[in-house]
Amino acid sequence: MRIEDLEDALRREPAWDPPRGFARRIAELAQQQVDTRVRLLGVLALVPQAVRNGVRNSAASLDGLRWTLRQYWLLIAQ
Amino acid sequence: MVEDERRLIEACLTGDEDACARLVDAHARMVGTVIWRATGDHRLVEDLAQDTFLRVFHALNSFDRRAKLSTWIYTIAHRVAIDHLRKTGRWQQEEFAVSPDDEAVAGIEQLHAPPMANPDAVFERDEHIRLVREALARLPDKYRLPLLYAAIDGLDYPAIAGMLGVTVGAVKTLVFRAKRMLKDEITDAY
């Protein structure tokens, strides 16, 4: 067998054809991930303030923190 | 980078879903083909191609606009395929660097092996392809992947070099060496 025959056989291997709707589905998934990341970043940005508030009012801090975490969770779960 | 591509990237980064779909459309066929060649399993391609594009969009913000977008995307596809091979224990831990043994055969790409006696009489086309596939599966990944990628229509040596993280010269050497090894494998098997 010649090397040219090998090259020819390799080039005959079929290419992959994406299924119908593949690009749209990926675009939607990517967008969902971006939305989730934006929400998470928003949540993380609020954490330092929540901690400061907690330290300022130690008596109410635990309840306050619970409430805040619940709000964050609801935000993420949207 | 062409202006259209730059605009497409900017649109994707602003959350334009149509732009994201156009980007996927433009590269899906090549991404899937790279993954198919690397894994050898058609059933995995859709999932791994999806994984590739999600990684692309996740990292698009950090993409160096001076680089070629297609090569960057195919590099991610290659890495996704390699990650899969690693997870399934099919990856041979070998770098794509050219070894002294490979260097010994560099620069003689035009040297063709002598034809076997009347090969057309020996192999029907399907049998021929089956033999090549079986022999390919026995090649080390270091040689198998450059050879397979080089046979993909539209994937040139500079792109393959970018994907594998080696020079164009190294790709040529690895491909040449792979062809020789493949031929030897088939000759020995027969």
Interface residues (C-beta under 8 A of the other chain):
Chain A: M1 R2 I3 E4 D5 L6 E7 A9 L10 R11 R12 E13 A15 W16 D17 P18 P19 F22 A23 R24 R25 I26 A27 E28 L29 A30 Q31 Q33 V34
Chain B: G15 E17 D18 C20 A21 R22 V24 D25 A28 R29 M30 G32 T33 I35 W36 R37 H42 V45 E46 A49 Q50 F53 L54 F57 H58 H112 A113 P114 P115 M116 P119 F123 H128 I129 V132 L147 L148 A151 I152 D153 K179 R180 L182 K183 I186 T187
